[in-house]
Amino acid sequence: MHPPLAEADLTAWGRRPSRRALSATGTVVLVATWTAYVALSIVLSADPDVLTAEEATDPEYWSTGLLAGVAVGALLLVWVCPRVGTWAGAVVTAVAAVGTPLPAAATALGGAAVLALLALSQSRARVRQREASATWGGSVGPVVPDGLPEARAYAARWRGGRTAAAVACLVAAVVCGAWFARDLTAAHAFRDGALEAAGTVVEEDGLDAVVEVDGLRYDVPLELASVEVGDVVGVRYDGSGRAELVDDVADPSLLLLPAGAGALTGTALLAHEAARRRRVRRLLLHGGPATTAYATWHEHGALILPSVHAAPIAVARDLLLLSEPPEEAWHDDDHLDRDVNELSDDELVARARAEEGTGDQSGDEPSWEGSPPTWHGTRLLVVGLRADGWPVAVRGPDDRWYVTDTEVSAPPRARRHAPLSESSLGTDDGDDLAADALPPQDARPGRWASLARSTGVVGPWAALPVVLALALWAAPEASWFAALAGSVGVGGALQAWSSAAHPALSTTAVALVVRGPLRDTCVPWSRVTSVSVRQGALVVRLAPSMLDAEEALVISECPLGGYLRGVVDPLVARDTLLAARAVSTSTGTESRRRPSRDAVVAVLGGLALVAGVVLGA
């Protein structure tokens, strides 16, 4: 008998930053640090509009472009391999501080320190996971997953998508590096045989200028300099007609941006894929300690729970069946999804809370237990559950083995709406027993959340002219990169601020309006078949239409803005919705979608920042 997971062993699995949080935080730190670093480097330079041939060919200068490219690669990796990307970002940011002015160096070192702390926290969490999982399985020997040889080989293959992306990145890095070397060599050859003289600008269009030297005219590209007709400038030229300004030469190091990004990204992706293959082979050939756990399936994968009513500790994504040939192994995943018309309201709430990580607190065994062949609170044998980023094998209730085609990771965060494809046509009008509807928890929002909720209706719109004014003020020193990055940050902040004041639902005479982060859906009342409250969660079932399938909307916890405007009690929200449906005379059947207010104010905020930079430049 394989022992179940003990609560004491699960502490290490609960104290770990989520993958998405690490990626988002790493992105913010990287973008902010490099934006400030580049801005300070430009401001502190002697003449930012001058680039001489000696500077452009100096390894210390173009190595900065290479480091910036590696930083871009790290920015991509924090979303694919968060821990690797964060470590890479910390190292390259620290190296960039060498030989730079003190303010820029201090900024780079500060950002590198923050990134290193983030990476250390993730690495330490993985160490705690491995230490805890080393004792799982007790005195029972390792269990080797069973399966067909061809299925085992397929599970340990080089995955085409990741491998192709890695090879493409490396090829791009080689091409850009070769292009840079060619341009640098050609520039050296040109300057070795060129002459320098003063010339007069006779034509100018912003990108190129025509300069007259001793009666001859040369087309000169303008890289950073701004000249006007009649200006006298230094020109370097040769007999072939090639020419450049002495103080404004082409910068070949720009090619090192994609070269550095491609080299780091491609190498990391290949190394990550090789490590995955090695771990999968070790798991399938030698097995590992086994333990009893439970699983509930949803679109992210199999949520692994230590007990039926506990919160999930991990999610096993992309399970591959080992008892079938590779060409048929993926087809069996369909049975893991259970249609909504097979689930009661209680089961919908339990599944939503399992996905949200809040667990089922009812104390009753879920009615889906043992309902083959679904995985909803189903007892499994789990092998190889070591740490985030490792593969895992599970034996289902039908004694068939599955192995993850990707890796184990932290479970997804709470979601307001459960993505359901089919639902049953309920006939009740929400006549729930009092025992089925738990009172709302006394969860008071914090000071900042309360402030955002009270000001979120008007505040984001009032902030738009402020954003425009600040952008106009900062425009002379702002780069395009800073403007684009800032527009994303401003838009996200305004969207979060606005969403704090709006409830999850609202009612009109003809429709139920379901608010979303980007779009609001106006559902005709004729599609609302039932509204109920189960275990403190609001459940709304929707009938199908010509364009929409049956759906079920589950709001397991009261949003910051309430269920409805001013309504934080699910029972009151249920009664309000049923009353609105009862008096509605709507005969429409199709839902309409429109941009949400939150999305509109976010887009306007980003546009205001970009417009301010453009107008003030």
Beta strands, then each sheet from edge to edge (+ up, - down):
strand 1: 195-204
strand 2: 208-213
strand 3: 216-221
strand 4: 232-237
strand 5: 243-245
strand 6: 290-298
strand 7: 301-305
strand 8: 314-316
strand 9: 319-321
strand 10: 376-383
strand 11: 393-395
strand 12: 401-404
strand 13: 408-409
strand 14: 505-507
strand 15: 511-514
strand 16: 519-524
strand 17: 528-534
strand 18: 537-542
strand 19: 551-555
strand 20: 592-595
sheet 1: 3+ 2- 1+ 4- 5+
sheet 2: 9+ 12- 11+ 10- 6+ 7- 8+ 13-
sheet 3: 14+ 15- 16+ 20-
sheet 4: 17+ 18- 19+
end
